Amino acid sequence: MLKPGLDGFEVSRAIRSDASLKETPVVLLSALGESRLVDAVRTWGARE
């Protein structure tokens, strides 16, 4: 189910902006499989 109003990118940004959570690993999963999503998370430092 897709979540309207709040997506994984927003949650990830919120985690990274909180100094106490900055080093917390984040796992992103998507059922969409769009290459632009993969490219976007890689620019934020995602690893495979």
mmCIF entry with sequence, helices, sheets and N, C-alpha, C, O atoms, coordinates in Angstrom:
data_MODEL
# 
_entry.id   MODEL 
# 
_entity.id                         1 
_entity.type                       polymer 
_entity.pdbx_number_of_molecules   1 
# 
_entity_poly.entity_id                      1 
_entity_poly.type                           'polypeptide(L)' 
_entity_poly.nstd_linkage                   no 
_entity_poly.nstd_monomer                   no 
_entity_poly.pdbx_seq_one_letter_code       MLKPGLDGFEVSRAIRSDASLKETPVVLLSALGESRLVDAVRTWGARE 
_entity_poly.pdbx_seq_one_letter_code_can   MLKPGLDGFEVSRAIRSDASLKETPVVLLSALGESRLVDAVRTWGARE 
_entity_poly.pdbx_strand_id                 A 
# 
loop_
_entity_poly_seq.entity_id 
_entity_poly_seq.num 
_entity_poly_seq.mon_id 
_entity_poly_seq.hetero 
1 1  MET n 
1 2  LEU n 
1 3  LYS n 
1 4  PRO n 
1 5  GLY n 
1 6  LEU n 
1 7  ASP n 
1 8  GLY n 
1 9  PHE n 
1 10 GLU n 
1 11 VAL n 
1 12 SER n 
1 13 ARG n 
1 14 ALA n 
1 15 ILE n 
1 16 ARG n 
1 17 SER n 
1 18 ASP n 
1 19 ALA n 
1 20 SER n 
1 21 LEU n 
1 22 LYS n 
1 23 GLU n 
1 24 THR n 
1 25 PRO n 
1 26 VAL n 
1 27 VAL n 
1 28 LEU n 
1 29 LEU n 
1 30 SER n 
1 31 ALA n 
1 32 LEU n 
1 33 GLY n 
1 34 GLU n 
1 35 SER n 
1 36 ARG n 
1 37 LEU n 
1 38 VAL n 
1 39 ASP n 
1 40 ALA n 
1 41 VAL n 
1 42 ARG n 
1 43 THR n 
1 44 TRP n 
1 45 GLY n 
1 46 ALA n 
1 47 ARG n 
1 48 GLU n 
# 
_struct_asym.id          A 
_struct_asym.entity_id   1 
# 
loop_
_struct_conf.conf_type_id 
_struct_conf.id 
_struct_conf.pdbx_PDB_helix_id 
_struct_conf.beg_label_comp_id 
_struct_conf.beg_label_asym_id 
_struct_conf.beg_label_seq_id 
_struct_conf.pdbx_beg_PDB_ins_code 
_struct_conf.end_label_comp_id 
_struct_conf.end_label_asym_id 
_struct_conf.end_label_seq_id 
_struct_conf.pdbx_end_PDB_ins_code 
_struct_conf.beg_auth_comp_id 
_struct_conf.beg_auth_asym_id 
_struct_conf.beg_auth_seq_id 
_struct_conf.end_auth_comp_id 
_struct_conf.end_auth_asym_id 
_struct_conf.end_auth_seq_id 
_struct_conf.pdbx_PDB_helix_class 
_struct_conf.details 
_struct_conf.pdbx_PDB_helix_length 
HELX_P HELX_P1 AA1 GLY A 8  ? SER A 17 ? GLY A 8  SER A 17 1 ? 10 
HELX_P HELX_P2 AA2 SER A 35 ? THR A 43 ? SER A 35 THR A 43 1 ? 9  
# 
_struct_conf_type.id          HELX_P 
_struct_conf_type.criteria    ? 
_struct_conf_type.reference   ? 
# 
loop_
_atom_site.group_PDB 
_atom_site.id 
_atom_site.type_symbol 
_atom_site.label_atom_id 
_atom_site.label_alt_id 
_atom_site.label_comp_id 
_atom_site.label_asym_id 
_atom_site.label_entity_id 
_atom_site.label_seq_id 
_atom_site.pdbx_PDB_ins_code 
_atom_site.Cartn_x 
_atom_site.Cartn_y 
_atom_site.Cartn_z 
_atom_site.occupancy 
_atom_site.B_iso_or_equiv 
_atom_site.pdbx_formal_charge 
_atom_site.auth_seq_id 
_atom_site.auth_comp_id 
_atom_site.auth_asym_id 
_atom_site.auth_atom_id 
_atom_site.pdbx_PDB_model_num 
ATOM 1   N N  . MET A 1 1  ? 0.849  -1.168 0.000   1.00 0.00 ? 1  MET A N  1 
ATOM 2   C CA . MET A 1 1  ? 0.000  0.000  0.000   1.00 0.00 ? 1  MET A CA 1 
ATOM 3   C C  . MET A 1 1  ? 0.897  1.235  0.000   1.00 0.00 ? 1  MET A C  1 
ATOM 4   O O  . MET A 1 1  ? 1.848  1.313  0.778   1.00 0.00 ? 1  MET A O  1 
ATOM 5   N N  . LEU A 1 2  ? 0.601  2.186  -0.860  1.00 0.00 ? 2  LEU A N  1 
ATOM 6   C CA . LEU A 1 2  ? 1.329  3.447  -0.898  1.00 0.00 ? 2  LEU A CA 1 
ATOM 7   C C  . LEU A 1 2  ? 0.783  4.378  0.176   1.00 0.00 ? 2  LEU A C  1 
ATOM 8   O O  . LEU A 1 2  ? -0.427 4.453  0.392   1.00 0.00 ? 2  LEU A O  1 
ATOM 9   N N  . LYS A 1 3  ? 1.674  5.073  0.836   1.00 0.00 ? 3  LYS A N  1 
ATOM 10  C CA . LYS A 1 3  ? 1.282  5.975  1.915   1.00 0.00 ? 3  LYS A CA 1 
ATOM 11  C C  . LYS A 1 3  ? 1.152  7.405  1.384   1.00 0.00 ? 3  LYS A C  1 
ATOM 12  O O  . LYS A 1 3  ? 2.152  7.994  0.973   1.00 0.00 ? 3  LYS A O  1 
ATOM 13  N N  . PRO A 1 4  ? -0.035 7.965  1.384   1.00 0.00 ? 4  PRO A N  1 
ATOM 14  C CA . PRO A 1 4  ? -0.193 9.356  0.931   1.00 0.00 ? 4  PRO A CA 1 
ATOM 15  C C  . PRO A 1 4  ? 0.325  10.338 1.980   1.00 0.00 ? 4  PRO A C  1 
ATOM 16  O O  . PRO A 1 4  ? 0.174  10.113 3.181   1.00 0.00 ? 4  PRO A O  1 
ATOM 17  N N  . GLY A 1 5  ? 0.929  11.418 1.519   1.00 0.00 ? 5  GLY A N  1 
ATOM 18  C CA . GLY A 1 5  ? 1.321  12.499 2.427   1.00 0.00 ? 5  GLY A CA 1 
ATOM 19  C C  . GLY A 1 5  ? 2.695  12.367 3.057   1.00 0.00 ? 5  GLY A C  1 
ATOM 20  O O  . GLY A 1 5  ? 3.325  13.386 3.338   1.00 0.00 ? 5  GLY A O  1 
ATOM 21  N N  . LEU A 1 6  ? 3.181  11.172 3.288   1.00 0.00 ? 6  LEU A N  1 
ATOM 22  C CA . LEU A 1 6  ? 4.490  10.989 3.900   1.00 0.00 ? 6  LEU A CA 1 
ATOM 23  C C  . LEU A 1 6  ? 5.175  9.820  3.206   1.00 0.00 ? 6  LEU A C  1 
ATOM 24  O O  . LEU A 1 6  ? 4.671  8.697  3.191   1.00 0.00 ? 6  LEU A O  1 
ATOM 25  N N  . ASP A 1 7  ? 6.338  10.114 2.630   1.00 0.00 ? 7  ASP A N  1 
ATOM 26  C CA . ASP A 1 7  ? 7.037  9.033  1.941   1.00 0.00 ? 7  ASP A CA 1 
ATOM 27  C C  . ASP A 1 7  ? 8.366  8.737  2.620   1.00 0.00 ? 7  ASP A C  1 
ATOM 28  O O  . ASP A 1 7  ? 8.774  9.432  3.550   1.00 0.00 ? 7  ASP A O  1 
ATOM 29  N N  . GLY A 1 8  ? 9.020  7.714  2.150   1.00 0.00 ? 8  GLY A N  1 
ATOM 30  C CA . GLY A 1 8  ? 10.289 7.290  2.722   1.00 0.00 ? 8  GLY A CA 1 
ATOM 31  C C  . GLY A 1 8  ? 11.371 8.340  2.629   1.00 0.00 ? 8  GLY A C  1 
ATOM 32  O O  . GLY A 1 8  ? 12.231 8.431  3.505   1.00 0.00 ? 8  GLY A O  1 
ATOM 33  N N  . PHE A 1 9  ? 11.335 9.143  1.563   1.00 0.00 ? 9  PHE A N  1 
ATOM 34  C CA . PHE A 1 9  ? 12.315 10.215 1.425   1.00 0.00 ? 9  PHE A CA 1 
ATOM 35  C C  . PHE A 1 9  ? 12.169 11.227 2.557   1.00 0.00 ? 9  PHE A C  1 
ATOM 36  O O  . PHE A 1 9  ? 13.163 11.665 3.136   1.00 0.00 ? 9  PHE A O  1 
ATOM 37  N N  . GLU A 1 10 ? 10.943 11.591 2.865   1.00 0.00 ? 10 GLU A N  1 
ATOM 38  C CA . GLU A 1 10 ? 10.692 12.553 3.938   1.00 0.00 ? 10 GLU A CA 1 
ATOM 39  C C  . GLU A 1 10 ? 11.108 11.986 5.296   1.00 0.00 ? 10 GLU A C  1 
ATOM 40  O O  . GLU A 1 10 ? 11.690 12.697 6.114   1.00 0.00 ? 10 GLU A O  1 
ATOM 41  N N  . VAL A 1 11 ? 10.817 10.731 5.531   1.00 0.00 ? 11 VAL A N  1 
ATOM 42  C CA . VAL A 1 11 ? 11.209 10.097 6.787   1.00 0.00 ? 11 VAL A CA 1 
ATOM 43  C C  . VAL A 1 11 ? 12.731 10.050 6.887   1.00 0.00 ? 11 VAL A C  1 
ATOM 44  O O  . VAL A 1 11 ? 13.297 10.352 7.938   1.00 0.00 ? 11 VAL A O  1 
ATOM 45  N N  . SER A 1 12 ? 13.387 9.674  5.803   1.00 0.00 ? 12 SER A N  1 
ATOM 46  C CA . SER A 1 12 ? 14.846 9.613  5.786   1.00 0.00 ? 12 SER A CA 1 
ATOM 47  C C  . SER A 1 12 ? 15.461 10.987 6.044   1.00 0.00 ? 12 SER A C  1 
ATOM 48  O O  . SER A 1 12 ? 16.418 11.099 6.810   1.00 0.00 ? 12 SER A O  1 
ATOM 49  N N  . ARG A 1 13 ? 14.932 12.014 5.423   1.00 0.00 ? 13 ARG A N  1 
ATOM 50  C CA . ARG A 1 13 ? 15.432 13.379 5.650   1.00 0.00 ? 13 ARG A CA 1 
ATOM 51  C C  . ARG A 1 13 ? 15.264 13.790 7.106   1.00 0.00 ? 13 ARG A C  1 
ATOM 52  O O  . ARG A 1 13 ? 16.154 14.413 7.684   1.00 0.00 ? 13 ARG A O  1 
ATOM 53  N N  . ALA A 1 14 ? 14.130 13.444 7.699   1.00 0.00 ? 14 ALA A N  1 
ATOM 54  C CA . ALA A 1 14 ? 13.887 13.790 9.105   1.00 0.00 ? 14 ALA A CA 1 
ATOM 55  C C  . ALA A 1 14 ? 14.887 13.087 10.017  1.00 0.00 ? 14 ALA A C  1 
ATOM 56  O O  . ALA A 1 14 ? 15.394 13.689 10.964  1.00 0.00 ? 14 ALA A O  1 
ATOM 57  N N  . ILE A 1 15 ? 15.172 11.825 9.738   1.00 0.00 ? 15 ILE A N  1 
ATOM 58  C CA . ILE A 1 15 ? 16.144 11.081 10.540  1.00 0.00 ? 15 ILE A CA 1 
ATOM 59  C C  . ILE A 1 15 ? 17.526 11.713 10.403  1.00 0.00 ? 15 ILE A C  1 
ATOM 60  O O  . ILE A 1 15 ? 18.215 11.905 11.405  1.00 0.00 ? 15 ILE A O  1 
ATOM 61  N N  . ARG A 1 16 ? 17.937 12.036 9.193   1.00 0.00 ? 16 ARG A N  1 
ATOM 62  C CA . ARG A 1 16 ? 19.259 12.615 8.954   1.00 0.00 ? 16 ARG A CA 1 
ATOM 63  C C  . ARG A 1 16 ? 19.394 14.017 9.551   1.00 0.00 ? 16 ARG A C  1 
ATOM 64  O O  . ARG A 1 16 ? 20.503 14.429 9.890   1.00 0.00 ? 16 ARG A O  1 
ATOM 65  N N  . SER A 1 17 ? 18.310 14.745 9.685   1.00 0.00 ? 17 SER A N  1 
ATOM 66  C CA . SER A 1 17 ? 18.391 16.111 10.220  1.00 0.00 ? 17 SER A CA 1 
ATOM 67  C C  . SER A 1 17 ? 18.426 16.139 11.751  1.00 0.00 ? 17 SER A C  1 
ATOM 68  O O  . SER A 1 17 ? 18.717 17.182 12.338  1.00 0.00 ? 17 SER A O  1 
ATOM 69  N N  . ASP A 1 18 ? 18.139 15.023 12.399  1.00 0.00 ? 18 ASP A N  1 
ATOM 70  C CA . ASP A 1 18 ? 18.176 14.932 13.860  1.00 0.00 ? 18 ASP A CA 1 
ATOM 71  C C  . ASP A 1 18 ? 19.563 14.458 14.279  1.00 0.00 ? 18 ASP A C  1 
ATOM 72  O O  . ASP A 1 18 ? 19.960 13.337 13.961  1.00 0.00 ? 18 ASP A O  1 
ATOM 73  N N  . ALA A 1 19 ? 20.298 15.305 14.988  1.00 0.00 ? 19 ALA A N  1 
ATOM 74  C CA . ALA A 1 19 ? 21.680 14.995 15.365  1.00 0.00 ? 19 ALA A CA 1 
ATOM 75  C C  . ALA A 1 19 ? 21.801 13.674 16.120  1.00 0.00 ? 19 ALA A C  1 
ATOM 76  O O  . ALA A 1 19 ? 22.784 12.954 15.948  1.00 0.00 ? 19 ALA A O  1 
ATOM 77  N N  . SER A 1 20 ? 20.823 13.352 16.947  1.00 0.00 ? 20 SER A N  1 
ATOM 78  C CA . SER A 1 20 ? 20.906 12.115 17.731  1.00 0.00 ? 20 SER A CA 1 
ATOM 79  C C  . SER A 1 20 ? 20.623 10.865 16.892  1.00 0.00 ? 20 SER A C  1 
ATOM 80  O O  . SER A 1 20 ? 20.925 9.752  17.323  1.00 0.00 ? 20 SER A O  1 
ATOM 81  N N  . LEU A 1 21 ? 20.054 11.035 15.715  1.00 0.00 ? 21 LEU A N  1 
ATOM 82  C CA . LEU A 1 21 ? 19.732 9.897  14.841  1.00 0.00 ? 21 LEU A CA 1 
ATOM 83  C C  . LEU A 1 21 ? 20.564 9.869  13.564  1.00 0.00 ? 21 LEU A C  1 
ATOM 84  O O  . LEU A 1 21 ? 20.415 8.965  12.742  1.00 0.00 ? 21 LEU A O  1 
ATOM 85  N N  . LYS A 1 22 ? 21.430 10.848 13.400  1.00 0.00 ? 22 LYS A N  1 
ATOM 86  C CA . LYS A 1 22 ? 22.153 11.033 12.144  1.00 0.00 ? 22 LYS A CA 1 
ATOM 87  C C  . LYS A 1 22 ? 22.881 9.779  11.654  1.00 0.00 ? 22 LYS A C  1 
ATOM 88  O O  . LYS A 1 22 ? 22.934 9.534  10.449  1.00 0.00 ? 22 LYS A O  1 
ATOM 89  N N  . GLU A 1 23 ? 23.434 8.993  12.555  1.00 0.00 ? 23 GLU A N  1 
ATOM 90  C CA . GLU A 1 23 ? 24.189 7.796  12.172  1.00 0.00 ? 23 GLU A CA 1 
ATOM 91  C C  . GLU A 1 23 ? 23.339 6.517  12.150  1.00 0.00 ? 23 GLU A C  1 
ATOM 92  O O  . GLU A 1 23 ? 23.869 5.426  11.939  1.00 0.00 ? 23 GLU A O  1 
ATOM 93  N N  . THR A 1 24 ? 22.050 6.647  12.364  1.00 0.00 ? 24 THR A N  1 
ATOM 94  C CA . THR A 1 24 ? 21.149 5.493  12.354  1.00 0.00 ? 24 THR A CA 1 
ATOM 95  C C  . THR A 1 24 ? 21.004 4.948  10.936  1.00 0.00 ? 24 THR A C  1 
ATOM 96  O O  . THR A 1 24 ? 20.657 5.702  10.027  1.00 0.00 ? 24 THR A O  1 
ATOM 97  N N  . PRO A 1 25 ? 21.259 3.663  10.727  1.00 0.00 ? 25 PRO A N  1 
ATOM 98  C CA . PRO A 1 25 ? 21.055 3.095  9.394   1.00 0.00 ? 25 PRO A CA 1 
ATOM 99  C C  . PRO A 1 25 ? 19.575 3.153  8.998   1.00 0.00 ? 25 PRO A C  1 
ATOM 100 O O  . PRO A 1 25 ? 18.689 2.944  9.826   1.00 0.00 ? 25 PRO A O  1 
ATOM 101 N N  . VAL A 1 26 ? 19.333 3.435  7.747   1.00 0.00 ? 26 VAL A N  1 
ATOM 102 C CA . VAL A 1 26 ? 17.969 3.512  7.216   1.00 0.00 ? 26 VAL A CA 1 
ATOM 103 C C  . VAL A 1 26 ? 17.867 2.529  6.057   1.00 0.00 ? 26 VAL A C  1 
ATOM 104 O O  . VAL A 1 26 ? 18.704 2.538  5.154   1.00 0.00 ? 26 VAL A O  1 
ATOM 105 N N  . VAL A 1 27 ? 16.850 1.690  6.083   1.00 0.00 ? 27 VAL A N  1 
ATOM 106 C CA . VAL A 1 27 ? 16.608 0.744  5.000   1.00 0.00 ? 27 VAL A CA 1 
ATOM 107 C C  . VAL A 1 27 ? 15.406 1.242  4.216   1.00 0.00 ? 27 VAL A C  1 
ATOM 108 O O  . VAL A 1 27 ? 14.323 1.431  4.770   1.00 0.00 ? 27 VAL A O  1 
ATOM 109 N N  . LEU A 1 28 ? 15.608 1.452  2.922   1.00 0.00 ? 28 LEU A N  1 
ATOM 110 C CA . LEU A 1 28 ? 14.527 1.922  2.062   1.00 0.00 ? 28 LEU A CA 1 
ATOM 111 C C  . LEU A 1 28 ? 14.093 0.785  1.150   1.00 0.00 ? 28 LEU A C  1 
ATOM 112 O O  . LEU A 1 28 ? 14.916 0.149  0.491   1.00 0.00 ? 28 LEU A O  1 
ATOM 113 N N  . LEU A 1 29 ? 12.820 0.545  1.124   1.00 0.00 ? 29 LEU A N  1 
ATOM 114 C CA . LEU A 1 29 ? 12.242 -0.476 0.250   1.00 0.00 ? 29 LEU A CA 1 
ATOM 115 C C  . LEU A 1 29 ? 11.170 0.176  -0.606  1.00 0.00 ? 29 LEU A C  1 
ATOM 116 O O  . LEU A 1 29 ? 10.430 1.040  -0.135  1.00 0.00 ? 29 LEU A O  1 
ATOM 117 N N  . SER A 1 30 ? 11.089 -0.235 -1.847  1.00 0.00 ? 30 SER A N  1 
ATOM 118 C CA . SER A 1 30 ? 10.064 0.310  -2.724  1.00 0.00 ? 30 SER A CA 1 
ATOM 119 C C  . SER A 1 30 ? 9.536  -0.778 -3.640  1.00 0.00 ? 30 SER A C  1 
ATOM 120 O O  . SER A 1 30 ? 10.299 -1.587 -4.167  1.00 0.00 ? 30 SER A O  1 
ATOM 121 N N  . ALA A 1 31 ? 8.254  -0.791 -3.819  1.00 0.00 ? 31 ALA A N  1 
ATOM 122 C CA . ALA A 1 31 ? 7.632  -1.717 -4.756  1.00 0.00 ? 31 ALA A CA 1 
ATOM 123 C C  . ALA A 1 31 ? 7.539  -1.107 -6.147  1.00 0.00 ? 31 ALA A C  1 
ATOM 124 O O  . ALA A 1 31 ? 7.146  -1.782 -7.099  1.00 0.00 ? 31 ALA A O  1 
ATOM 125 N N  . LEU A 1 32 ? 7.898  0.160  -6.268  1.00 0.00 ? 32 LEU A N  1 
ATOM 126 C CA . LEU A 1 32 ? 7.740  0.852  -7.539  1.00 0.00 ? 32 LEU A CA 1 
ATOM 127 C C  . LEU A 1 32 ? 8.810  0.470  -8.561  1.00 0.00 ? 32 LEU A C  1 
ATOM 128 O O  . LEU A 1 32 ? 8.519  0.387  -9.754  1.00 0.00 ? 32 LEU A O  1 
ATOM 129 N N  . GLY A 1 33 ? 10.052 0.235  -8.106  1.00 0.00 ? 33 GLY A N  1 
ATOM 130 C CA . GLY A 1 33 ? 11.114 -0.199 -9.000  1.00 0.00 ? 33 GLY A CA 1 
ATOM 131 C C  . GLY A 1 33 ? 11.512 0.814  -10.054 1.00 0.00 ? 33 GLY A C  1 
ATOM 132 O O  . GLY A 1 33 ? 11.979 0.427  -11.125 1.00 0.00 ? 33 GLY A O  1 
ATOM 133 N N  . GLU A 1 34 ? 11.346 2.066  -9.792  1.00 0.00 ? 34 GLU A N  1 
ATOM 134 C CA . GLU A 1 34 ? 11.700 3.098  -10.758 1.00 0.00 ? 34 GLU A CA 1 
ATOM 135 C C  . GLU A 1 34 ? 13.162 3.475  -10.600 1.00 0.00 ? 34 GLU A C  1 
ATOM 136 O O  . GLU A 1 34 ? 13.630 3.717  -9.487  1.00 0.00 ? 34 GLU A O  1 
ATOM 137 N N  . SER A 1 35 ? 13.884 3.526  -11.713 1.00 0.00 ? 35 SER A N  1 
ATOM 138 C CA . SER A 1 35 ? 15.314 3.820  -11.654 1.00 0.00 ? 35 SER A CA 1 
ATOM 139 C C  . SER A 1 35 ? 15.577 5.217  -11.091 1.00 0.00 ? 35 SER A C  1 
ATOM 140 O O  . SER A 1 35 ? 16.627 5.440  -10.487 1.00 0.00 ? 35 SER A O  1 
ATOM 141 N N  . ARG A 1 36 ? 14.663 6.152  -11.271 1.00 0.00 ? 36 ARG A N  1 
ATOM 142 C CA . ARG A 1 36 ? 14.885 7.502  -10.728 1.00 0.00 ? 36 ARG A CA 1 
ATOM 143 C C  . ARG A 1 36 ? 14.901 7.477  -9.205  1.00 0.00 ? 36 ARG A C  1 
ATOM 144 O O  . ARG A 1 36 ? 15.586 8.289  -8.582  1.00 0.00 ? 36 ARG A O  1 
ATOM 145 N N  . LEU A 1 37 ? 14.157 6.557  -8.600  1.00 0.00 ? 37 LEU A N  1 
ATOM 146 C CA . LEU A 1 37 ? 14.178 6.426  -7.146  1.00 0.00 ? 37 LEU A CA 1 
ATOM 147 C C  . LEU A 1 37 ? 15.527 5.900  -6.675  1.00 0.00 ? 37 LEU A C  1 
ATOM 148 O O  . LEU A 1 37 ? 16.078 6.379  -5.684  1.00 0.00 ? 37 LEU A O  1 
ATOM 149 N N  . VAL A 1 38 ? 16.051 4.918  -7.391  1.00 0.00 ? 38 VAL A N  1 
ATOM 150 C CA . VAL A 1 38 ? 17.360 4.362  -7.052  1.00 0.00 ? 38 VAL A CA 1 
ATOM 151 C C  . VAL A 1 38 ? 18.416 5.449  -7.170  1.00 0.00 ? 38 VAL A C  1 
ATOM 152 O O  . VAL A 1 38 ? 19.262 5.585  -6.286  1.00 0.00 ? 38 VAL A O  1 
ATOM 153 N N  . ASP A 1 39 ? 18.379 6.221  -8.241  1.00 0.00 ? 39 ASP A N  1 
ATOM 154 C CA . ASP A 1 39 ? 19.345 7.305  -8.433  1.00 0.00 ? 39 ASP A CA 1 
ATOM 155 C C  . ASP A 1 39 ? 19.235 8.346  -7.328  1.00 0.00 ? 39 ASP A C  1 
ATOM 156 O O  . ASP A 1 39 ? 20.251 8.857  -6.855  1.00 0.00 ? 39 ASP A O  1 
ATOM 157 N N  . ALA A 1 40 ? 18.035 8.660  -6.920  1.00 0.00 ? 40 ALA A N  1 
ATOM 158 C CA . ALA A 1 40 ? 17.824 9.659  -5.869  1.00 0.00 ? 40 ALA A CA 1 
ATOM 159 C C  . ALA A 1 40 ? 18.413 9.215  -4.540  1.00 0.00 ? 40 ALA A C  1 
ATOM 160 O O  . ALA A 1 40 ? 19.091 10.001 -3.878  1.00 0.00 ? 40 ALA A O  1 
ATOM 161 N N  . VAL A 1 41 ? 18.172 7.986  -4.139  1.00 0.00 ? 41 VAL A N  1 
ATOM 162 C CA . VAL A 1 41 ? 18.692 7.550  -2.842  1.00 0.00 ? 41 VAL A CA 1 
ATOM 163 C C  . VAL A 1 41 ? 20.205 7.369  -2.875  1.00 0.00 ? 41 VAL A C  1 
ATOM 164 O O  . VAL A 1 41 ? 20.864 7.506  -1.844  1.00 0.00 ? 41 VAL A O  1 
ATOM 165 N N  . ARG A 1 42 ? 20.750 7.070  -4.014  1.00 0.00 ? 42 ARG A N  1 
ATOM 166 C CA . ARG A 1 42 ? 22.207 6.984  -4.121  1.00 0.00 ? 42 ARG A CA 1 
ATOM 167 C C  . ARG A 1 42 ? 22.854 8.349  -3.920  1.00 0.00 ? 42 ARG A C  1 
ATOM 168 O O  . ARG A 1 42 ? 23.936 8.439  -3.340  1.00 0.00 ? 42 ARG A O  1 
ATOM 169 N N  . THR A 1 43 ? 22.214 9.403  -4.388  1.00 0.00 ? 43 THR A N  1 
ATOM 170 C CA . THR A 1 43 ? 22.769 10.740 -4.170  1.00 0.00 ? 43 THR A CA 1 
ATOM 171 C C  . THR A 1 43 ? 22.771 11.121 -2.701  1.00 0.00 ? 43 THR A C  1 
ATOM 172 O O  . THR A 1 43 ? 23.512 12.016 -2.293  1.00 0.00 ? 43 THR A O  1 
ATOM 173 N N  . TRP A 1 44 ? 21.950 10.454 -1.905  1.00 0.00 ? 44 TRP A N  1 
ATOM 174 C CA . TRP A 1 44 ? 21.892 10.700 -0.455  1.00 0.00 ? 44 TRP A CA 1 
ATOM 175 C C  . TRP A 1 44 ? 22.826 9.787  0.308   1.00 0.00 ? 44 TRP A C  1 
ATOM 176 O O  . TRP A 1 44 ? 22.830 9.786  1.539   1.00 0.00 ? 44 TRP A O  1 
ATOM 177 N N  . GLY A 1 45 ? 23.626 9.002  -0.418  1.00 0.00 ? 45 GLY A N  1 
ATOM 178 C CA . GLY A 1 45 ? 24.592 8.143  0.246   1.00 0.00 ? 45 GLY A CA 1 
ATOM 179 C C  . GLY A 1 45 ? 24.149 6.720  0.468   1.00 0.00 ? 45 GLY A C  1 
ATOM 180 O O  . GLY A 1 45 ? 24.753 6.006  1.268   1.00 0.00 ? 45 GLY A O  1 
ATOM 181 N N  . ALA A 1 46 ? 23.114 6.289  -0.216  1.00 0.00 ? 46 ALA A N  1 
ATOM 182 C CA . ALA A 1 46 ? 22.636 4.913  -0.056  1.00 0.00 ? 46 ALA A CA 1 
ATOM 183 C C  . ALA A 1 46 ? 23.651 3.937  -0.635  1.00 0.00 ? 46 ALA A C  1 
ATOM 184 O O  . ALA A 1 46 ? 24.349 4.239  -1.603  1.00 0.00 ? 46 ALA A O  1 
ATOM 185 N N  . ARG A 1 47 ? 23.714 2.760  -0.018  1.00 0.00 ? 47 ARG A N  1 
ATOM 186 C CA . ARG A 1 47 ? 24.572 1.687  -0.496  1.00 0.00 ? 47 ARG A CA 1 
ATOM 187 C C  . ARG A 1 47 ? 23.717 0.466  -0.766  1.00 0.00 ? 47 ARG A C  1 
ATOM 188 O O  . ARG A 1 47 ? 22.658 0.284  -0.165  1.00 0.00 ? 47 ARG A O  1 
ATOM 189 N N  . GLU A 1 48 ? 24.180 -0.351 -1.657  1.00 0.00 ? 48 GLU A N  1 
ATOM 190 C CA . GLU A 1 48 ? 23.460 -1.594 -1.964  1.00 0.00 ? 48 GLU A CA 1 
ATOM 191 C C  . GLU A 1 48 ? 24.000 -2.726 -1.137  1.00 0.00 ? 48 GLU A C  1 
ATOM 192 O O  . GLU A 1 48 ? 23.524 -3.855 -1.250  1.00 0.00 ? 48 GLU A O  1 
# 
